[in-house]
Amino acid sequence: MSELSDLYQEVILDHTRSPHHYGPLPSATHNAKGHNPLCGDQVTIHLHLEDDTISEISFEGNGCAISKSSASVMTDAIVGKTRPEVEAMFKRFHDLVTLGVKAGIDENDKISVFAGVFEFPTRVKCAILAWHTMKSALDSQNKIVATE
């Protein structure tokens, strides 16, 4: 395994052990729930949107290391970002894990740690669950997001 792969794996494990922005968010203006029926991952995303900017975000739920770390990295990456910035980041992340496309992502980008997920198709849905759930919350959709 390369040094970069080792670093990415360590970042994922760190976010799994000590997830960032984990817990309820009483000031949330938008919420959504997500579920991956394939493996049982569940996530709830809470965000506070202020003037089209995500001023606060948190998540709750249970899931595998990829699912939990993806939610944690996502919350770090999008807090303080505007809706258009978040939508662009969502597309870059989705293309990264589903197509292996690294356009617009360098190794200093927080979401780059998930570049290897593309090589494991069964884990892609774990990685994208929180992102699709966040998008649903941002779009004020009142439905449970499922990866199936």
ZAKOL-920583 format. One line per field, with one value per residue: residue in one letter; y, z, x of N, C-alpha, C, CB in turn. Coordinates in Angstrom, 2 decimals, always signed. Glycine has a CB too. Layout:
<recs>
type = [A,...]
n.py = [Y,...]
n.pz = [Z,...]
n.px = [X,...]
ca.py = [Y,...]
ca.pz = [Z,...]
ca.px = [X,...]
c.py = [Y,...]
c.pz = [Z,...]
c.px = [X,...]
cb.py = [Y,...]
cb.pz = [Z,...]
cb.px = [X,...]
</recs>
This chain:
<recs>
type = [M,S,E,L,S,D,L,Y,Q,E,V,I,L,D,H,T,R,S,P,H,H,Y,G,P,L,P,S,A,T,H,N,A,K,G,H,N,P,L,C,G,D,Q,V,T,I,H,L,H,L,E,D,D,T,I,S,E,I,S,F,E,G,N,G,C,A,I,S,K,S,S,A,S,V,M,T,D,A,I,V,G,K,T,R,P,E,V,E,A,M,F,K,R,F,H,D,L,V,T,L,G,V,K,A,G,I,D,E,N,D,K,I,S,V,F,A,G,V,F,E,F,P,T,R,V,K,C,A,I,L,A,W,H,T,M,K,S,A,L,D,S,Q,N,K,I,V,A,T,E]
n.py = [-1.18,+2.25,+5.24,+7.40,+6.12,+4.83,+7.08,+8.15,+6.04,+6.17,+8.72,+8.25,+6.29,+7.83,+9.74,+8.02,+6.98,+9.32,+11.20,+14.29,+17.09,+15.64,+14.75,+16.11,+19.07,+21.67,+24.19,+23.75,+24.39,+22.86,+19.42,+15.95,+12.45,+9.46,+6.20,+3.16,+0.39,-1.89,-2.38,-1.42,+1.09,+4.19,+7.60,+10.90,+14.15,+17.40,+20.77,+24.26,+26.80,+29.92,+32.85,+31.56,+30.15,+27.49,+27.59,+26.06,+22.57,+19.17,+15.65,+12.55,+9.08,+5.60,+3.38,+1.86,+2.17,+3.63,+4.99,+6.54,+8.04,+9.40,+11.07,+12.65,+13.88,+15.22,+17.09,+18.71,+19.71,+21.22,+23.12,+26.53,+27.05,+28.21,+27.53,+27.08,+26.43,+24.11,+22.42,+22.11,+20.82,+18.49,+17.28,+16.88,+15.08,+12.95,+12.18,+11.40,+9.11,+7.42,+7.31,+7.50,+9.85,+12.47,+15.14,+18.52,+18.01,+17.97,+16.43,+17.73,+18.41,+17.87,+15.85,+14.10,+11.83,+9.77,+8.72,+6.11,+4.58,+4.16,+1.89,-0.14,-1.20,-2.06,-0.45,+2.11,+3.10,+3.36,+5.46,+7.60,+8.03,+9.94,+12.30,+12.40,+12.55,+14.97,+16.67,+16.31,+17.44,+20.08,+20.77,+20.79,+18.50,+16.33,+13.44,+10.09,+9.38,+6.90,+4.51,+2.67]
n.pz = [+0.00,-0.76,+0.59,+0.49,+0.29,+2.76,+4.44,+3.71,+4.56,+7.32,+7.91,+7.37,+9.34,+11.66,+11.49,+11.78,+14.36,+15.91,+15.11,+13.44,+14.12,+15.17,+16.39,+17.73,+16.34,+17.53,+16.43,+13.80,+10.52,+8.41,+7.76,+7.17,+6.58,+5.97,+4.52,+4.02,+2.74,+1.97,+3.64,+6.09,+7.06,+8.60,+8.60,+9.82,+8.78,+9.86,+9.26,+9.38,+7.58,+6.47,+4.90,+2.41,+2.99,+4.58,+7.83,+10.10,+10.76,+11.36,+12.10,+12.75,+13.54,+12.57,+11.29,+8.92,+8.78,+6.48,+5.82,+8.16,+8.39,+5.97,+6.31,+8.41,+7.27,+5.21,+6.64,+7.74,+5.36,+4.13,+5.86,+6.29,+3.63,+0.58,-0.96,-3.86,-3.86,-2.29,-3.82,-6.07,-4.88,-4.04,-6.54,-7.44,-5.46,-5.81,-8.47,-8.03,-6.30,-7.64,-10.34,-10.44,-11.17,-10.84,-11.30,-10.52,-7.92,-5.58,-3.80,-1.36,-0.87,+1.23,+0.62,-0.94,+0.28,-0.17,-2.65,-3.29,-2.93,-5.21,-6.35,-5.00,-5.47,-3.82,-1.62,-2.38,-2.07,+0.65,+1.05,-0.28,+0.96,+3.15,+1.75,-0.23,+1.48,+2.78,+0.57,+0.09,+2.45,+2.10,-0.14,+0.95,+0.94,+1.95,+2.59,+3.11,+2.30,+0.24,-0.69,-2.55]
n.px = [+0.85,+0.53,+2.11,+0.36,-2.14,-2.13,-2.22,-4.73,-6.36,-5.90,-6.97,-9.68,-10.23,-9.73,-11.81,-13.93,-13.62,-13.68,-15.94,-16.58,-18.69,-20.85,-24.01,-27.12,-28.69,-30.05,-30.69,-31.24,-32.40,-33.03,-33.53,-32.87,-33.35,-31.52,-31.03,-29.37,-30.37,-29.02,-26.81,-27.58,-26.83,-27.60,-28.48,-28.92,-29.17,-28.56,-28.93,-28.15,-29.26,-28.32,-28.87,-28.41,-26.13,-24.42,-24.37,-24.16,-23.80,-24.67,-24.57,-26.24,-26.38,-25.95,-23.55,-21.29,-17.65,-16.91,-19.28,-19.78,-17.40,-17.45,-19.68,-18.70,-16.38,-17.67,-19.24,-17.25,-16.18,-18.23,-19.33,-19.93,-19.99,-21.57,-24.77,-24.47,-21.69,-21.69,-23.31,-21.68,-19.51,-20.78,-21.28,-18.63,-17.73,-19.52,-18.91,-16.28,-16.44,-18.23,-17.50,-14.78,-13.61,-11.41,-11.42,-11.03,-10.35,-7.83,-5.06,-5.06,-7.61,-10.32,-12.19,-10.81,-9.83,-11.54,-11.11,-10.32,-12.60,-14.08,-12.99,-14.21,-17.10,-19.27,-19.03,-19.53,-22.17,-22.25,-20.48,-21.73,-24.17,-24.55,-24.04,-26.07,-28.21,-27.70,-28.02,-30.73,-31.76,-30.87,-32.35,-34.82,-36.48,-38.98,-38.51,-37.37,-34.13,-32.88,-30.44,-31.02]
ca.py = [+0.00,+3.46,+6.14,+8.20,+5.23,+4.66,+8.33,+8.21,+5.05,+6.69,+9.81,+7.62,+5.68,+8.90,+10.31,+7.00,+6.91,+10.62,+11.97,+15.74,+17.61,+14.55,+15.01,+16.91,+20.50,+22.30,+25.36,+23.33,+24.87,+21.81,+18.08,+14.83,+11.12,+8.58,+4.80,+2.26,-0.91,-2.96,-2.72,-0.94,+2.42,+5.19,+8.91,+12.08,+15.37,+18.63,+21.94,+25.59,+27.60,+31.34,+33.61,+30.62,+29.59,+26.53,+28.15,+24.96,+21.27,+18.03,+14.40,+11.48,+7.82,+4.41,+2.81,+1.36,+3.17,+4.50,+5.83,+7.51,+8.96,+10.24,+12.11,+13.53,+14.67,+16.10,+18.23,+19.61,+20.31,+22.13,+24.18,+27.85,+27.14,+28.60,+26.47,+26.71,+25.76,+22.77,+21.63,+21.77,+19.83,+17.25,+16.69,+16.39,+13.89,+11.89,+11.73,+10.76,+7.76,+6.56,+7.21,+7.59,+11.12,+13.32,+16.52,+19.54,+17.55,+17.66,+15.61,+18.54,+18.54,+16.95,+14.70,+13.23,+10.58,+8.75,+8.38,+4.66,+3.93,+3.79,+0.54,-1.08,-0.82,-2.30,+0.58,+3.42,+3.56,+3.76,+6.76,+8.68,+8.16,+11.23,+13.37,+12.46,+12.99,+16.41,+17.32,+16.28,+18.46,+21.38,+20.99,+20.74,+17.38,+15.61,+12.02,+9.36,+9.09,+5.52,+4.29,+1.64]
ca.pz = [+0.00,-0.85,+1.74,+0.35,+0.65,+4.22,+5.03,+3.49,+5.44,+8.67,+8.02,+7.45,+10.67,+12.65,+11.42,+12.28,+15.81,+16.51,+14.04,+13.64,+13.96,+15.46,+17.41,+17.31,+16.08,+17.85,+15.60,+12.39,+9.69,+7.42,+8.23,+6.30,+7.01,+4.91,+4.89,+3.03,+3.10,+1.65,+4.80,+7.32,+7.46,+8.77,+8.92,+9.82,+8.58,+10.35,+8.88,+9.58,+6.39,+6.75,+3.70,+1.40,+3.44,+5.67,+8.97,+11.03,+10.26,+12.19,+11.67,+13.72,+12.88,+12.75,+10.02,+8.77,+8.84,+5.29,+5.95,+9.24,+8.08,+4.87,+6.91,+9.18,+6.33,+4.50,+7.49,+7.77,+4.04,+3.63,+6.79,+5.85,+2.16,+0.02,-1.66,-5.11,-3.55,-1.79,-4.94,-6.89,-4.13,-4.12,-7.85,-7.47,-4.62,-6.47,-9.61,-7.49,-5.77,-8.56,-11.66,-10.31,-11.76,-9.84,-11.82,-9.53,-6.58,-5.40,-2.61,-0.17,-0.73,+2.27,+0.09,-1.72,+1.00,-0.63,-4.04,-3.43,-2.80,-6.56,-6.63,-4.22,-5.78,-2.73,-0.61,-2.93,-1.46,+2.02,+0.99,-0.79,+1.72,+3.86,+0.76,-0.80,+2.56,+2.93,-0.59,+0.35,+3.48,+1.47,-1.07,+1.76,+0.54,+3.12,+2.32,+3.55,+1.19,+0.23,-1.72,-3.48]
ca.px = [+0.00,+1.34,+2.03,-0.86,-3.25,-2.06,-2.69,-6.18,-6.99,-5.82,-7.94,-11.00,-10.35,-9.83,-13.16,-14.86,-13.46,-14.04,-16.59,-16.75,-20.06,-21.78,-25.01,-28.27,-28.47,-31.33,-30.95,-31.35,-33.51,-33.25,-33.19,-33.24,-32.91,-31.08,-30.90,-28.81,-30.94,-28.08,-25.96,-28.20,-26.38,-28.65,-27.93,-29.79,-28.38,-29.17,-28.14,-28.71,-29.00,-28.45,-28.53,-27.92,-24.86,-24.55,-23.64,-23.93,-24.23,-24.33,-25.19,-26.43,-26.68,-25.13,-23.15,-19.93,-16.58,-16.96,-20.46,-19.61,-16.30,-17.90,-20.53,-17.84,-15.58,-18.60,-19.62,-16.09,-15.95,-19.27,-19.74,-19.47,-20.08,-22.86,-25.50,-23.79,-20.43,-22.01,-23.79,-20.51,-18.74,-21.56,-21.03,-17.24,-17.64,-20.28,-18.11,-15.09,-16.69,-18.99,-16.87,-13.33,-13.19,-10.75,-11.41,-11.35,-10.00,-6.41,-4.88,-5.29,-9.06,-10.78,-12.93,-9.92,-9.55,-12.47,-10.79,-10.21,-13.90,-14.48,-12.51,-15.01,-18.49,-20.21,-18.86,-19.91,-23.42,-21.91,-19.82,-22.59,-25.42,-24.62,-24.06,-27.42,-29.10,-27.46,-28.62,-32.17,-32.03,-30.65,-33.46,-36.05,-37.32,-39.45,-38.57,-36.18,-33.24,-32.41,-29.43,-31.52]
c.py = [+1.24,+4.32,+6.97,+7.37,+5.01,+5.90,+8.44,+7.26,+5.55,+7.84,+9.25,+7.00,+6.73,+9.50,+9.31,+6.95,+8.17,+11.50,+13.44,+16.10,+16.52,+14.95,+15.86,+18.37,+21.21,+23.50,+25.02,+23.92,+23.83,+20.48,+17.06,+13.54,+10.31,+7.17,+4.01,+0.86,-2.08,-3.37,-2.19,+0.43,+3.37,+6.51,+9.95,+13.28,+16.56,+19.77,+23.22,+26.44,+29.06,+32.11,+32.75,+30.05,+28.62,+27.04,+27.09,+23.68,+20.20,+16.79,+13.46,+10.20,+6.73,+3.87,+2.33,+2.51,+4.13,+5.48,+6.93,+8.52,+9.89,+11.38,+13.13,+14.45,+15.67,+17.32,+19.21,+20.40,+21.37,+23.22,+25.50,+28.06,+27.57,+27.41,+26.11,+26.00,+24.32,+21.88,+21.23,+20.71,+18.48,+16.54,+16.13,+15.11,+12.71,+11.31,+10.98,+9.31,+6.85,+6.34,+7.20,+8.87,+12.03,+14.77,+17.49,+19.16,+17.32,+16.93,+16.40,+18.76,+17.48,+15.70,+13.73,+11.91,+9.44,+8.32,+6.86,+3.92,+3.44,+2.34,-0.54,-0.75,-1.04,-1.23,+1.97,+3.95,+3.98,+5.18,+7.88,+8.91,+9.53,+12.39,+13.51,+12.95,+14.49,+17.18,+17.38,+17.33,+19.85,+21.76,+20.94,+19.65,+16.61,+14.14,+11.38,+9.01,+7.65,+5.35,+3.22,+2.27]
c.pz = [+0.00,+0.40,+1.69,+0.73,+2.15,+4.93,+4.89,+4.43,+6.88,+8.89,+8.17,+8.83,+11.76,+12.67,+11.91,+13.80,+16.51,+15.44,+14.43,+13.42,+14.21,+16.59,+16.89,+17.06,+16.30,+16.96,+14.12,+11.72,+8.65,+7.99,+7.17,+6.88,+5.79,+5.42,+3.73,+3.39,+2.84,+2.87,+6.13,+7.81,+7.55,+9.17,+8.92,+9.72,+9.07,+9.84,+9.13,+8.39,+6.72,+5.53,+2.64,+1.72,+4.58,+6.83,+10.02,+10.40,+11.28,+11.60,+12.86,+12.93,+13.21,+11.38,+10.05,+8.80,+7.66,+5.41,+6.99,+8.92,+6.93,+5.39,+7.67,+8.29,+5.60,+5.36,+7.62,+6.47,+3.68,+4.59,+6.34,+4.35,+1.74,-0.69,-2.99,-4.88,-3.11,-2.94,-5.87,-6.20,-4.14,-5.44,-7.93,-6.66,-5.29,-7.65,-9.15,-7.09,-6.73,-9.89,-11.60,-10.89,-10.67,-10.28,-10.71,-8.11,-6.53,-4.06,-1.31,+0.09,+0.27,+1.72,-0.68,-1.03,+0.55,-2.08,-4.26,-3.37,-4.16,-6.89,-5.90,-4.39,-4.65,-1.65,-1.08,-2.25,-0.01,+2.03,+0.59,+0.01,+2.39,+2.88,+0.13,+0.25,+2.81,+1.80,-0.42,+1.40,+2.88,+0.55,-0.38,+1.30,+1.79,+2.81,+2.87,+2.31,+1.32,-0.90,-2.70,-4.40]
c.px = [+0.90,+1.18,+0.75,-2.09,-3.30,-2.59,-4.20,-6.90,-6.99,-6.81,-9.35,-11.21,-10.48,-11.23,-14.21,-14.82,-13.95,-14.69,-16.77,-18.23,-21.11,-22.72,-26.14,-27.86,-29.80,-31.69,-31.16,-32.59,-33.90,-32.76,-33.57,-32.68,-32.53,-30.87,-30.32,-29.30,-30.00,-27.26,-26.50,-27.72,-27.57,-27.99,-29.04,-28.86,-29.20,-28.30,-28.91,-28.28,-29.30,-27.97,-27.85,-26.53,-25.13,-23.70,-23.32,-24.44,-23.85,-24.99,-25.31,-26.66,-25.70,-24.76,-21.72,-18.92,-16.64,-18.13,-20.26,-18.51,-16.68,-18.77,-19.68,-17.00,-16.47,-18.95,-18.47,-15.96,-16.98,-19.70,-19.11,-19.56,-21.49,-23.50,-24.82,-22.44,-20.66,-22.49,-22.64,-19.67,-19.44,-21.27,-19.61,-17.10,-18.34,-19.48,-16.86,-15.37,-17.45,-18.30,-15.33,-12.75,-12.65,-10.68,-11.83,-11.01,-8.50,-6.25,-5.01,-6.78,-9.52,-11.45,-12.06,-9.64,-10.46,-12.23,-10.77,-11.54,-14.40,-14.10,-13.30,-16.49,-19.48,-20.12,-19.29,-21.17,-23.22,-21.35,-20.77,-23.86,-25.54,-24.74,-25.44,-28.42,-28.94,-28.13,-30.14,-32.56,-31.91,-31.80,-34.82,-37.02,-37.70,-39.63,-37.30,-35.39,-32.79,-31.41,-29.85,-32.56]
cb.py = [+0.00,+4.28,+7.07,+8.72,+3.89,+4.38,+9.53,+7.89,+3.69,+7.16,+10.74,+6.55,+4.78,+10.00,+10.74,+5.62,+6.67,+11.33,+11.35,+16.55,+18.20,+13.26,+15.69,+16.85,+20.76,+22.74,+26.34,+21.80,+26.20,+22.14,+17.76,+15.05,+10.40,+9.11,+4.21,+2.33,-1.12,-2.51,-2.18,-1.91,+2.97,+4.74,+9.30,+12.14,+15.54,+18.65,+21.86,+26.23,+27.11,+31.75,+34.78,+31.30,+30.72,+25.08,+29.28,+25.22,+20.96,+18.25,+13.74,+11.78,+8.02,+3.34,+3.81,+0.56,+2.48,+3.65,+4.99,+6.78,+8.18,+9.40,+11.47,+12.71,+13.75,+15.33,+17.73,+18.80,+19.23,+21.35,+23.82,+28.06,+25.79,+29.80,+26.91,+27.95,+26.52,+22.85,+22.41,+23.03,+20.30,+17.55,+17.72,+17.47,+14.16,+12.42,+12.93,+11.54,+7.86,+7.16,+8.35,+6.42,+11.80,+12.80,+16.66,+19.87,+16.26,+18.97,+14.94,+19.88,+18.38,+17.66,+15.19,+13.95,+10.80,+9.24,+8.98,+4.13,+4.89,+4.74,+0.44,-1.05,-1.57,-3.67,+0.62,+3.32,+2.47,+2.77,+6.70,+8.38,+7.06,+11.43,+13.11,+11.07,+12.20,+16.71,+16.58,+14.88,+18.31,+21.37,+19.97,+22.08,+16.46,+16.21,+11.73,+8.07,+10.07,+4.53,+3.91,+0.43]
cb.pz = [+1.23,-2.09,+1.78,-1.10,-0.08,+4.66,+4.36,+2.04,+5.33,+8.97,+6.78,+6.35,+10.95,+12.35,+9.99,+11.69,+16.16,+17.11,+13.70,+12.66,+12.54,+15.83,+18.60,+18.36,+14.60,+19.27,+15.74,+12.29,+9.01,+6.08,+9.58,+4.84,+7.83,+4.28,+5.32,+3.00,+2.36,+0.52,+4.58,+8.38,+6.46,+9.83,+7.91,+11.12,+7.08,+11.93,+7.41,+10.95,+5.18,+8.02,+4.06,+0.05,+3.90,+5.23,+9.60,+12.41,+8.87,+13.68,+10.53,+14.70,+11.42,+13.58,+8.92,+7.46,+8.88,+3.99,+6.32,+10.56,+7.73,+3.83,+7.85,+10.08,+5.32,+4.12,+8.89,+8.02,+2.99,+3.25,+8.27,+6.29,+1.51,-0.96,-1.92,-5.95,-2.47,-0.67,-5.73,-7.16,-2.69,-3.98,-8.95,-6.92,-3.23,-6.96,-10.49,-6.29,-4.48,-8.80,-12.53,-10.96,-12.52,-9.55,-13.05,-9.61,-6.19,-5.44,-2.65,-0.29,-2.12,+3.19,-0.79,-2.00,+2.50,-0.49,-4.44,-2.38,-2.17,-7.59,-6.26,-2.73,-6.98,-2.12,-0.18,-4.46,-1.53,+2.65,+0.01,-2.21,+2.78,+4.76,-0.32,-1.35,+3.86,+2.96,-1.90,+0.81,+4.68,+0.68,-2.19,+1.72,-0.49,+3.61,+0.80,+4.38,+1.15,+0.08,-1.09,-2.71]
cb.px = [-0.97,+0.95,+3.25,-1.00,-3.13,-0.61,-2.00,-6.52,-6.26,-4.39,-7.85,-11.17,-9.16,-8.79,-13.49,-14.51,-12.00,-12.78,-17.95,-15.82,-20.24,-21.02,-24.37,-29.39,-27.91,-31.32,-29.81,-31.39,-33.14,-32.54,-33.90,-32.74,-34.02,-29.81,-32.27,-27.24,-32.22,-27.16,-24.57,-27.97,-25.32,-29.69,-26.82,-30.71,-27.98,-29.29,-27.73,-28.25,-29.84,-27.64,-27.62,-27.87,-23.87,-24.10,-24.45,-24.63,-23.61,-24.77,-24.39,-27.64,-26.70,-25.87,-23.33,-19.79,-15.22,-17.10,-21.68,-19.29,-15.03,-18.67,-21.58,-16.94,-14.84,-19.89,-20.04,-14.80,-15.96,-20.45,-19.32,-18.07,-19.70,-22.70,-26.95,-23.56,-19.67,-23.09,-24.85,-19.66,-18.52,-23.08,-21.25,-16.27,-18.26,-21.65,-17.70,-14.55,-17.45,-20.34,-17.33,-12.69,-14.37,-9.37,-12.34,-12.79,-10.79,-5.53,-3.53,-4.59,-9.78,-11.73,-14.05,-8.63,-9.70,-13.88,-9.44,-9.32,-14.93,-13.86,-11.06,-14.60,-18.95,-19.97,-17.42,-20.14,-24.47,-20.89,-18.67,-22.96,-25.50,-23.38,-23.02,-27.85,-28.81,-25.95,-28.25,-32.61,-31.05,-29.33,-33.41,-36.76,-36.60,-40.77,-38.73,-36.56,-32.03,-33.58,-28.10,-32.14]
</recs>
